[in-house]
Amino acid sequence: MFQGKKLYRSQYNKMLFGVCGGIGEYFDIDPTLIRLIWALFACSGAGIAAYLIAAVIIPID
């Protein structure tokens, strides 16, 4: 299904580090939806740490 696709941080569709933009491009969905989901996840406390870890782990496009 996702053969040949790689997950990268977006350089064009980013607000902070491009993590949500890259995830949106990977799954072909609107990055704004990913940002909203991530904001809800951040309210639980672990979302901010997970975002920073993803920004370090996911390579730049």
C-alpha positions as CSV (number, residue, x, y, z in Angstrom):
1,M,0.0,0.0,0.0
2,F,2.7,2.5,1.0
3,Q,5.4,0.9,-1.0
4,G,8.1,3.3,-2.0
5,K,6.9,6.1,0.2
6,K,9.1,7.5,3.0
7,L,8.1,9.7,5.9
8,Y,9.9,13.0,5.9
9,R,9.3,16.3,7.7
10,S,7.8,18.8,5.2
11,Q,9.8,21.9,4.3
12,Y,6.9,23.5,2.4
13,N,3.9,22.7,4.6
14,K,5.2,23.4,8.1
15,M,4.4,25.5,11.1
16,L,7.1,24.5,13.6
17,F,9.2,21.6,12.4
18,G,7.2,20.2,9.6
19,V,6.2,17.0,11.4
20,C,2.4,17.3,10.9
21,G,2.9,18.4,7.3
22,G,5.1,15.4,6.6
23,I,2.6,13.0,8.2
24,G,-0.2,14.6,6.2
25,E,1.7,14.3,2.9
26,Y,2.6,10.6,3.7
27,F,-1.0,9.6,4.3
28,D,-2.4,12.0,1.7
29,I,-4.6,13.8,4.1
30,D,-4.9,17.5,5.1
31,P,-2.1,18.5,7.5
32,T,-4.5,20.7,9.4
33,L,-6.4,17.6,10.5
34,I,-3.2,16.1,11.7
35,R,-2.4,19.3,13.6
36,L,-5.8,19.3,15.3
37,I,-5.4,15.6,16.4
38,W,-1.9,16.4,17.6
39,A,-3.1,19.4,19.6
40,L,-5.7,17.2,21.3
41,F,-2.9,14.7,22.0
42,A,-0.7,17.5,23.4
43,C,-3.4,18.4,25.9
44,S,-2.9,15.0,27.5
45,G,0.7,15.9,28.4
46,A,2.6,13.4,26.3
47,G,1.9,15.0,23.0
48,I,4.5,17.8,23.4
49,A,7.3,15.3,24.2
50,A,6.1,13.0,21.3
51,Y,6.2,16.0,18.9
52,L,9.7,16.9,19.9
53,I,10.9,13.3,19.6
54,A,9.3,13.1,16.2
55,A,11.0,16.3,15.1
56,V,14.3,14.8,16.0
57,I,13.7,11.3,14.6
58,I,11.9,12.1,11.3
59,P,14.4,13.3,8.6
60,I,14.0,16.5,6.7
61,D,12.7,16.2,3.1
